[in-house]
Amino acid sequence: MKKRIIYITSVALIFFLSGCGKSEVPKEKEIVMWLVGSEQQARSINRIGEEFYKKTGIKVRCEALSWGEAHFKYLTAIAGSITPDIGTMGLTWGTEFGNLGAMTDLKKEFTEDISVIKEATFPGIWNSVTYKDKVYGIPFDLTVHVMYYRTDLIEKPPKDWDELTALLIKLKAEGKGMLFDWGSLNWIGYSMFLWQAGGDYYNADYTKCALDTEEAARGMAFFASLYNKFGVPKTQIPLEQGMRAGDFPIAISGNWKIVGLTIGVPEIKGKWAIATLPKGPQGKGTAFLGGRITGIFKNSSKKNEAWKFIKFLFEPENQIKLYEASWETQDAYLPPNMNTWELLPMDAKYKDVLKAQALDAKGPPPVLAWDSKTHYVNEAIQKVILTKKDAKSMLFDATRRIDAE
């Protein structure tokens, strides 16, 4: 796939992006949008685009990119100055592409609108899209960690680390346990315990890695104990499998597993629920937030039109349409616009928990090329868990290497 992209000619790419040839819509009235996601989601956006066209006379053409090819394709388009108008992409990519000079600073161009959107957005996800007081993309959707448990096997979900360990001792005696479905043995899974212990990846102004602290080590030690003391599997076991059999009646995973359990494991309907994460020693139950952003490329000649469509997608009624469509592909991304949640067609027993957790959640740090630094954290985690290395010394080494880079 990469080789095919490399050898595509500039002429072909320009033809692809500009809507030449048979298009009946004048070039200046068409916005091209790339979406990192499924073809089904792109079709949903195109349907919303038809409503946008009726209101504004501006046509939208959304095309899907697979996660596997998207980052390379964006970089290729940036290098050739043949980017789309709008890019929907990974949460940290806006910072990366913005630093290359490829993205529009939305805060500078649309200051008043950005202030309104920020007020309506879950604060944890907003923090991840702000880089040196610049905003290269607004949240398009979000995902969040929550706790799943079998209500017929566990009387009540644990409220803090002490209750969690007490429950795991009881379950271990019964030959049962807990599993991580999203973030097992990596930085995403560690993040919640880092934050709950009062630590963080960076200092307040993001100039220095902060993993060389007592809080970070305490979070790491607790994370490791779940594997080495309480038997959380070190191999990947799908949540649906563990919950169906009851061997793992408690699990931590992303919100989309609500869809997976509802559709994929109907035999345990009414026998499971979700809860917010147990609180750590600082009294916080902070979860990890993921998601995608939507931004405007600097090369676009239709920035104002593109921004109108981005705002249109942020409107509650359109966020609901995107949420409903995501169930068809079992993605179930959540709306970042908090004003949407009162209208969200979701069972209250899920909605209340998800909203409460999203209000106590954080995304990855807004630092340049964070994705290229996570392997240092992953190495530390795996040495601590798999080879029983000391948590504090492994995190000290990770801090030194991250700061050096």
N, C-alpha and C positions, 0 to 999 in steps of 0.2 A: 504493500500500500504506500509506504513512504517513497519507494522508488518511483511509483507512478506519479505521485504528487510532485516530486522533484523535477521530473521531465515534462510536466505540463507546460506548454508554452505560455508566454505572457499574453499572447493574442487570445488564446483559448480562455484564460482566466478572465481577461477583460470582458470577453463576450459573455462569459458565465455570470459575471457580477452586474453587468450593465443592463441585462434584459434586452439585448439587441435582437435582430432577426425578426421573429414572428410576433413579438410583443406588440399589443395594440395600445399599450399605455405609454404616454410620453415619458422619456427617461427622467425628467425632472419631477415627475409625479409618482415615482416608485421608490420605495424603501426596500433595501435588501437586508435581511436579518439572518445571521447564522445562529443556530441553537445547538449547544452541546446536549444531546439527548436523543430521544427516539423519534422515528418518523411520525408516530402517532401524536406526539406532543407538538411537532411542527405543524401537523394538519390542524390541530386544535387552535394554534396561534393564527394560522391562516384563516380559519373561520371567524375568529375575533377580528382579524384584519379586514374582513369583508364588511363588518359593521363599522369599523373605523373609516373605511373608504366611503360608505354611505354618508357619514357625517362630515367628512373633511375633503373628500375627493383625492385623497392620497392612498395609493395602492401599496400593499405590503406583500412581500414574498419572503417567507420564512423557510429555510432549508436546514435539515438536520445534519449534524456531524456526530459520529460515534466518539465516545470518550477516548478510545484508543488512538484515533487519528487527529483529534481536534487541536491539541496543543501545537503539534507540528504544522498543521495546516494554517493555524493563525500566524505562527511565526513566519511561514513561507509567504503568506499574504502581506504581512507587515514589511518583510524584506523587499517585496516587489511593489510596494505602495499600491496594492490592489485589494484593499480590505473592503468588507461589506460596510454598510452604514451602521448597523447595530450588531453587537456581538453579545451573545449570552454564553457564559463560560464559567469555569471553576471559580470558587470564591476568592482564591488568592491570585488569580491570573491578571486581574485588573491592575494590581500593584506592579506586577512584573512588566506588563505591556505598557502601562503608563510611564514607567521609568525609562522605557525605550523611546518615549516620545510619540507613541502610537495612539494613545487614548485621550479623549477630551476630558478636561477637569470640569465635571458637571457642577461642582460647587462654585466655581468661578463663572461659568457661563450661565447658570440658571440658579442663582443664589437663593432667591425667595422660594422657589419650588423645592429646592433641596432642604431648606429649613422645615417646610411643611412635611415633606416625606420623612425626614429624620424623626420628627415628633411622633409619627404614626408607626414607625418601625421598631421591632424588638431591639432594645439597646445592645444586647450581646452580639447580634449579627451586624449591626451598624458599625460597631467598633472595628470589626475585621475589614471593612471596606474603606476606612479612612486612613490615608497614608500621608504623613507630613502635612496635615490639614488639607489634603486634596481628596476628592472623591471621583474615582475613575469609573465607578459603576454602582448602581443601587441594587439592593438585594432583589433577586427575582423570585426566590423561594427559599425554604429552609428545611432542615432535618434536625432532629434532636434525639439524644439518648433518653430513654425512660426504662423503668423496671417492669418486667413482666412476671407474673406469678400465677400458679394454679391455685384457685380459691378453694378447691376441694382438698388440697394437700397442705396448704399454708393458711393458718387462721387469719393472719394480718401481715402486711408487708413491713419490713424493718424500717424504722424511722432514722436510725443513725448507725455508725460503724459498730458500736457495741451490740446493738440488736442484730445487725447483720451477722457478726461473727457468732453470736449465740445461736442463731438460726442455722448457720452452716455447720456448727458442731452437731446439732440435733439431726440435720439431714445426713451428714456423713455417717452417723451411727445407724441410720436407716438404709445406707447404701445409695443415697441420692446426693445431689449437689447443685451447683450453680454453673452457668456458662456465660461467656461473652460471645455474642454473635457478631458485633461490629466493634472493631478495635482491639481484638484479642492480640496480646503480645506486641502491641505497637503504641505509638505516641497518642493516637486517638483514644484508646482505652485508658491510658495513663492520665490523660488530661484531667478527667473529672476528679481523680484522687489528688492530683497536684493542686488543683484549685480548692478542693474541699479542705485540704490541709493548710491552706493559707499561702501557698506558693504560686509562682507563675513562671512563664518561660523567659520573660524579659523584665527589666526594671521599668519604671513608670514612663520614661521617655524613649523606650525601645533602643537604647544605645548600648546595652550590655545584657548578655544572657544571665538569667538569675536562677539557674538550676543548681548552683553551688550553695544552697541554703538548707537549713535544718528542716524547713517546711517541705521543700522539694524532696528531700531524702525520706521524710516521714511518709509522704504520699507514695513514694516508690516502694518503700518497705511494706506498706499495707497492700498495695497492688500485687506485689510479689507473693505475699502471704496467702492471698486468695488462691493462687496456683499451688504453691509448695506446701501449704499447711491444710488448706481446705479442699483441695482437689479439683479446682476449676480446670477443665481440659486444656491441654496445651496444643491440641489439634483442633481444627475447625469442625464444629458440629452445628448444623443449622438449628436455629431456635425452634422451628416447627417440629423437627424430629425429637428434640429433647423434651419439649412440652407435651407432645402427643403421647409419648410413652410414660411420662411422669418421672423419668430418671433424673431430669433436671427441671424441677418445678419452679425454679426462679432463674431469671436471666436478665441481662442488660443488653439492649440493642436499640436500633433506630426505630423511629415512629412508624416506618413503612411496614414493619412486621405485624402491625395491627391488620393490615390488608392480607398479609401472608397467612396469619392464623385464621382470620375470618373466612377466607376463600379456600385456603389449602388444608385446613384441619377442622372441618365442620363437626367432627365427632366429639370435640371438646367444647362445643358452643355452650356458653353459660358457666364454664368451669375455669375461666381465666380472667384476669383483669390487669390493668397497668397502674403504676404508682410513680410518684416522683422519687428521685434517687435518695438513698440514705445520706444524712448530713454528716460531715466530717467534724474534726475537733474544733474548727472555727465556727461551727453552727451553720455552715453553708452546704447545700446539696447541689452545687453547680454541675451542670451537664455540658457535654460538648455539642456545639451547633455546627452543622455543615450547610451546604446549599450552593446556589449559583447566583451570579450577578449579571446585570444587563448594563452595557455601556455603549458609548458612541465613539467610533474611530475618528481620529483627527482628520483623516483624509476625506471624510464624508462631505459632500457638497450640499447635503440636506440635513444639517444638524437640527434645525428647528423642527422640521417635520419628524425626524427620528425621535426627538425628545417628546413631541406630542404623543407619539405612539407608545413610548415607554411609560409615560404618565397614564395613558389609557389602560395599559396592562396592569398598572398599579391600583386602578379603581376597584373597590370591593366586588362589584358584580362580575368583573372579568377575572379577578383572582379566584372567585368561586367556580367559574367555568373551567379554569385551568386545574383547580383542585379536583373537581368532579371527573374531568377527563383523565387525570392521572391514575384514578382507580382502575381504569381499563387496562393499564399497563403495569399495575401493582407497584407504582412508584410512590404515590401518595405524598408528594412534596407538600409542605405546609405553607400557607400564605404568610409573607413577612409583614403585611399591613395589619396591624392590630385591630383596625376598624372593621376588618373583614370577619373577625371571629364571632361576633354576635349573630351574623347571618349564615355562618358556616354550617352546611348540612351534615352534621356529625353528631353522633350520640353524645349526650352531655357527659356521660361517665368517662369518655375519652377526651372530649374537648377540654373539660376543666383541668384534667391532669396535664395535658399537653401544653395548654396556655401557661399554667403555673410553672411548669418546668422550663418553658421557653423564656420566661421572665427571669429565671435563675440559670442562665446558660451563657457560654462564651464560645466564640469561634477561634480559629487560628490567629496567631499574632500578626498584626499588619506590618510586617517587616519584609524587606526586599528578598525575593527568592526563598521564602520560608520552606517551600517544598524541597529545595535542594539541601536543607539543613536537617530535616526530620530524620534522616538515616543515622545521624549521630545519637539522637534520642533513642531510636529503635535499637541500636547496638547496645546502648547502656541497659535498656530494659531487658533485652534478651540475655545479656551476660548475667544480670542479677537473677533473673528467673531460671534460666536454663543451666547456668554454671555456678550459681550461688555466690556470685561476687558481691562485694559490699556496695550497697546502694549509694552511700555518700561519695565514695571514691569514684564510682562509675559516672555519677552525675557531675562531679568535679572535672573529670576528664572530658565529658561531653561539652561542658561550659567552655573550657579552654579551647576546644577545637571549633566550636561555633563562633566564639569571639575572634579567633584567629582568621576565620574565613570572612 
